[in-house]
Amino acid sequence: MPKTAVEKEKKYDRQLRLWGDHGQAALEQAKICLINASATGTEILKNLILPGIGLFTIVDGEKVTGEDVGNNFFLNKEHIGRSRAECATELLLELNSDVSGEFIEESPEELLTHKQDFFKPFSVVIATQLSEEILLKLAHVLWSDKVPLLVCRSYGFIGYMRLVLEEHPIIESHPDSAFEDLRLDRPFPTLQQYVDSMDLESMSKLDHSHTPYVVILLKYLQRWKEEHDNKPPQNYKEKDAFKKIVRKGILINEHGIPEEEENFDEAIRAVNMALVPTKIPGEVSNIFSQESCCNITEMSSSFWIIAKAVKEFVENEGQGALPVRGSIPDMTADSKRYIQLQNVYQDQAKKDVVAVTQRVHRILDTIGKSADCIPEQEIRLFCKNAAFLKLVRCRSLQAEYDPSTSRTNEIGNALDDPESDVMFYVLLRAVDRFYSQYHRYPGNFDDQVEADVVKLKSCVAAQLQEWSLPNATVKSECIHEICRYGASELHPVAAFMGGAAAQEVVKIVTRQFVPFSNTFIYNGMTGSSVTIQL
């Protein structure tokens, strides 16, 4: 029986606070494909099923083994000999009745050979524990179809993730810190009119102490400009002088002692941030300069169409500034004037959205699309977050694995530090080279560990030679450790990687927050990690 909106809101309350109802809707519409129901794979799915993804499909042609039962919480000994995809699907579906799931009892190799279009409908494909040969084939197909791929691997105490997508624009990047969009350096007409309507000198004591600090700063900023060639305070010395002028505005009681006026204290504290000039952030300027933004076609996504409209707004109505965000911070003020000030900013934000919307409609008309193909809500969200736009682009796996286009400098620079976790990337690539030569992973059998150490050292040397890094070194004890792992999946590492990978999938699906770019290495022995672009 479908849940009501109230029931869903109660069930998903905490995550709704993170990504909102539109983010939750995107999650519930997502179709996720997991290749291989390994310990790592099922941990990833667990962390996607609990928040309510729409549909998952497990692709796995293997049968459950005793090793699977030993490291995978979603399999037990009664499942040995049965389809691993089917058994994992049955137990994972018990986690959330809102989620649908299915399984394909075929190997990824068979699908890639006979049903390449199988992967097209998915929002994200997650590949775990794949050999290099199959992974590269899969990555090539998904890159061509523009389907995001997240590669995840647990190898003993080492975790590895690689995000493979050509382009991922983000509207809601949720920066940890950001300047408020108050426009004190260039107040728009209605804001200036609101400020001009108040007279600090004729106010009662109560009103004086409850005037929003934005009004206070604009009042004193206007006086400062009149005395400084219409220029605001521009350096530390001038801002310090400006603060002293504002402080003199605090009322003095009959005993000659300054009153306690929190709004003036707030104004003084806000000077450095509030007087930062309004400008287009560098990353947003970069987005505006992209070919995808300058030349819109009928194939352009809504992101690029709105970006083009906002760019035109900046060049025209905005007079060099982005649409007003429409929000103000909390501040000491009486409710009436705080709401009035809030409405001033919100009304201007609405006017800017209308202007951008008109430009979006004109652009859509030029490419033969109807005005309603981009919802107003999406345009409004874009305008509100225009200062925080991000664009993530990753290289293809083919480019990374091609010796002629490998980013060997990044690897070499990282290996200058013998303790760098990038060393494990080298080792995992060497492990795959070992597999391609011997059709097994090093250390699969206890009596072969020492012999495999010699072979793996040779693979490491060959890999470094291929990258033209013959002088780079990988610690011998780490090579021994990799061989002792025997390609095993340890559940604590699989669980950690499952949480980390699921978090990245949510970012991709909801188009909120910024995913890593593009390779992540986790060292379970030290609890450290590193991100590197390869």
N, C-alpha and C positions, 0 to 999 in steps of 0.2 A: 504494500500500500504506500503510495507516494507521501513523503513527508510534507507538512505544511511549511510555509515560509518561516513561521515562528519557531517551529521545531528545528528547522535547519539552522536558524540564527542562534538558537540555544546550543545546538550541538557543535557548531563551528565558531563559537563566539570569539575565541582568542585569535584565530587566524583571520577572521573578518576584520579585526582591528589592524592587522598587518597589511592585508592587500585589498580590503574592501569587498563589497558585494560583486563588483564587476570583475575583480580578480578571481573570486570564488566561482563566478559563472564561467570564466575562461578555463578554470581548472576542471570543472564538471563537464565541459565540452571536449576536454583533451582525450586523445587516443594515444596510449603509450605502448610501444612494442619493446619487450625485453627479450634479448637473445641470450639464452642459457639460464636456467633456473638454478644457478650456482648459489653458494651461500651469500656472495656479494650481490648477485642479482635479486634474490628474494628479499634481502634487507633493503635494497633500493625500492622495490615495489611496496614493501610494507609501509615505508615512509611516504609513499604517494597515495596508497589506498586509504590510510587513516585520515588525511585531510580531504579526501573525496574526489579523486580523479574520475573521469567519466567511464573510461573503458581501458582495460589492459589486455594485451595478448602476449602469451609466452610462446616463443619459438625454441623448441629443444627436442632433438631426436634421441637423446640419451635415456637409458634406464637408470633407476635409482640403485646406487651401490652402497656398500657399507661405509665407504669414505664420505659419501653424501650425508648419510645419517649422522656421522660423527661431527660434522661441522655446520649442518644446516638445520636450524630450529623448526623449519617448516616441512621437515621430512622425518619419518620414524622407521623403525626396523620392519614394520608391516608393509612398507612401501617398496622394499628391496625387490628389484626385478620388474617393477611397474614403470610406466612412463613418468619420467621426472617432471615433464611439463604438466601432465594431468594432475599428479599428486600435489604439486606446489600450488596449482590454480585452485584446487578444492580447499586447501587450508587457508590460502590468502583471502579467498572470498568471504571467509568467516569474520574477517576483521571489520568489514563495513558493508552493511546491506544496501547502501546507496550506490555501490560500485559494481559494474559488470566486468566479467572476465572470461577469457576463452584461451584455448591452447592449440598449438599446431605441432603435432608430433612428427616434425621433420627437421632435418639439420639445416642450418643457414646456407650451407653449400648447395643443397638441393633447391632451395627457394631462389637463390641467386642464379642458378643455372636454368631453371624452368619457369619461375614466376617472379621476374625482376620487378614487375609493377606492384607486387604484394605490399611493398613498404611505402608506396606513395601516400596513402591516406593518413599516415600517422603524424601526430604532432611532434613527437620525438622518438627516436630509436635509441635504445640503450643496449650496448654490446658489452658483455662481460666474458672474460676468460676465453677470448678467441685467439687463434693462431694468427701470426702476422699475415700470412698469405690470404686467409679468408677475410680478415679485417680490412685489408687494402681493397679487396674486391667490393666488399660491402660499402666502404667509405666512398668509392668511386661512383657507385650506383646512387647513393643518397645525395652526394654532392651535385650530381647531374639533375636530380629531382628536387633539389633545394629542401631536403628534409634534414633537420638538425640531428646530429649524431653525438651521443655522449659515450665515450669509451671508458670503461671502468675495470680495474683489475686489482685483485689482492694476491700478493705473492709472498707468502711467509709474513714477515713483519712489515712489508713494503706495500704501500697503496699507490695507485697511479690513475689519473683521470686525464682525458684529452677531449676538449670540446671542439667539434668540427662543424662549423656553419659559416656560410659565405658572408652573411650580413644579418645583424640583429639590432634593429633600432629600439631604443628604450625611451618611453615618455616619462614614466614614473620611476626615476632612478633612486628616489629616497635618500638624498645626501645626508650624511651624519650632521653636518652643520652648513648653514647657508645664511647669507645676509638677508635681512628683511627687505622687501621691495617697497620702500616708503616714498621714494622719489623726492626726497628733500632737496636734492641738488637741482631738480627740474620739476617743481610741483605743477600738476595739470590744473586747468582753470577752476574746476569745481573744488579742488582741495585748497587752492589759494583763496577762493571766495569764502570757504568755510573758516579758514584761519583769520581772514580779514574781518569776519563778522564778530570776532571776539576782541575785547580790550582788557588786557591783563591788569592795567593800572586802575581801572574803575571797578574791578570785580570785588565782591565781598571776600572775606578771609576764607570762607568755606569753598567758594567757587575757585578761588586762586589755587588752593591746595588740591583741587580735584580736576584741574585742567589737564587733558592728555599731554604727555611729554612731546608728542609730535607737533602739537600746536605751539608749545613753548619753544622748541628748537627752530621752527619755521619763523616765529616772531623775531627771535634774536638773530637768526641767520639773515633775515631781511635787513636788519639794522647794520649787521656786519658788512654786508655787500655794499650798502650805501656809502660806507666809509672806506671800502677797499676795492674800488674800481669794478664793482659788481662781481667780485670773485669770492668764493667761499674759502674757509680756512683750508690750506693745502698741505701743510706739513705739521710735524709734531709741535713746534713752537707756536704756530698760529692756532692750532686746535687747543693747546693748553691755555692760550690767552682767551680763546672763545669760551672755554669752560668757566674761566674766572668771571667773565661777563655774565654768563647764565647764572652763576652762583650769586651774583649781586642782586639778582631778581627775587631771591627768597625774601619773604616779608620779615620785618623786624618788629618784635613786640615792644610794649611800653617800657621794658627794661633794657632795650637796646640789644636784645639777644635774638639771633635768627630763629624763626619758627621751624618746626620739623615738618618739611614739605617733601614727602616721598616722591611726588611727581617731578620735582626739580632735581632730586638726587638721581632719579631714573634718566632724566634728560642728560645730565652730566655724564653718567656712565655710558649712555648710548651714543655720545658724540662721535667716537672713532668709527663705529660701524655705520651709524646712520648717515654720515657724511661721505661715505664711499661713493665715488661717481657712478652713476647708472651707465652700464655699458653691456655689450654683448659678450658673454663668456667665450673664450677661445674655442672650446669644443663645439659650441653652438655655431660659431662663425664657420668652423670647418665643415659642419653639416650643411650649412647654407651654400658652401662653395662646391659641394659634391655634384658630379654630373647628374646623379639621380634627382637632385633637387632643382637643378637648372633646366633640365630638359624632361618635362613630364610627358609621358605617353599613356595610351590606354592600358598598358601593362603595369603602370606605376602603382605602388601600394598607397593606402590612405595616408600612411606616415609621410611619404614624400610629397603627396599633394598638399597636405596641411602645412608641411615645412615650407613649401614654395609660397603658399599664401601668407604665412607669417613673415617670410623674408620680404615679400612685397609690402606687407604692413609696416615693417621696420623702415623700409625705404620711403614710405609715404606717410600714412597717418601717424605712425609711431615716431617719426622724426628721429630715427636712429635708435629707438628703444623698443624692447619687446613689449607685448601686451602686459598691462598691469596685472599682477598676480591676484589682487583682490582680498588679501588677508592682512591682518595687522596683529602684532604680538599683544599679549596681555599687558596691561599697564594700569597704574593708579589713576582712576578717573571715576566720576559718578556715572551710573548706568546710562543716563540720557545722552551725555556727550560722547561716551565711548561708542554707543550704538550709532549715534550720528556720524562719528568719524568712520566707523566700520562701514556704514552705508555709502559714504563718499567713495571709499576705495572699491567696494563691491559694485557700485553703479558704474564706475569708470571701467572696471574689469568687464562688465556686461557690454558696455559700448565697444570695447576693443574686440570682444568675441564676435559681436555683430559685424564689425568691419572685416575681421578675418573670415567669417562665414560667407560673407558676400564675395570675397575673393576666392574662396574654395569653390563656390558655386560657379563662378566665371571660369575657373580652370577646368572644372568638370564639364562644363558646356563645350569648351574648346576640344575636348577629347571624346565628345559624344556620349557622356555618361549623365545619368539623371542626378539632380541635386540631392536626392534622399539616399544615395548610395553610401554617403558618409554621415553617420548620425551627428546631430548637434552636440550630444553629450561627449563624443570623441573629440570634437573641435574644442569644446570648453575645457576638457581635461588637458589637451595639448597646450592651449594658451596659458593655463594655470601653471604648468610645469615647463614652459618653454625655456627657462633659464637652466634647467637641469637635464636637458636632452643628452643622451649618450648613444654612441654607435659602436658596437662591437663587431669587429671583423676578424675571422680566423683564417689561417691558411689551410689548404687541403692537406690530407695525410700524404697524398702523392708528392706534393711539394716538399713536405717534411722529410720523407723517406728517400727522395731523389738526391744522391750525393752532390749533384751539380747545383741544387737549390737549397741544400740543408743550411740551417743557420749555425754553422760550426763555431763562429766567433762567440756566440752566446754560451755555447757548451764549453768551449775552451776557457773563456773568462771565468765561468763558474768553477771549473775544475782547478783553477789556480788556488782555490781554497780547498785543501784536502778533506775538510769536514763538510763540504757542501753536499746537500742532499741530491743535487743534480747528478751526482755519481751514480745514484740508483737508476736514473733514466738510462745511463750508459749500460749499466748491468742488465736491465730489462731488454734493451735492444740486443745485447750480446746473448742473452738467454734465448731470444727468438731466433737468432742466427744459429745457435746450438741446436734448436729444435728443427730448423730446416735442414741441417746436416745429418742429424742422428735420429730424427723422427720421435724424439722423446725429450723431456726436459731434464736438465742436469740434476743428479741426486735423486732420481725417482726410485732407485734401489739403494739400500744402505751400503751394500758391498761395493758400490761403484762411486761413492762420494769422492774419494781421494783421486781416482782416475779422472773423474769428471772435472775436478778442480783444474787440472792441467789443460783439459780441452776447453774449458770456459775461459781460462786465461788467454788462450790462443784466439778465441772468439772476441774477447775484449780488445786485444791488440789489433785484430783485423778491423774491428769497428772503428777504432781510433784512427787507424791508417786510412780508412775510407773517408773519414772526415778531415784528413790532412792534419791530424793532431798526434803525431808520433811521439811527441815529448810529454803528452799528458799522461797522468798516472791514476790508476784506481787501486785503492789499498787492497793488499793481498788478503787480509782478514775478511774483508767484505765479500770477496769472491768466494772464499770458503763458506761464509755464512749463507750466501745465495744457494750454493750447492746443497747445504744442509737443509734448506727449506724444501727441496724436492718438489717445487711448484705447489705446495700445499696452501690451502685457504684456512687461515686461522680466524675463528669466529669473531674475536674482539676487533681485529683489523677489518674484517668484512662488515661488521656492524658500523664501525666508524665511517668507512667509505660509503656504506649505504645511506647514512645520514647526510654526508657531504654531497653525494651525487643527487639525492632526491631534492636537496635544497636548490641545486643548480637547475634541475628540471623544472621546478616550480617557477624559478626566475624566467626561464625561457617561455614557458606556457603562459604565464600571466603578463609577461613583458614588463615586469616590475623588478626593481633592484638590478644590480649590475653583475652578470656572471663573470667567472674568472676567464682569463685569456692567456694562453689557451691550454697549457699543460700544468698539472698539479701533481706534486710528489709528496707522499706522506711517509715519514720514517717512524714506524711504530716502536722502535727501540728507544728513541729519545723523545717521542711525542712532538717532533718538529715537522715543519712542512715548508715547501717552497713552490712558488708559481713562476713559470718561465715561458716566454713566447718562442715557440719553435716552428 
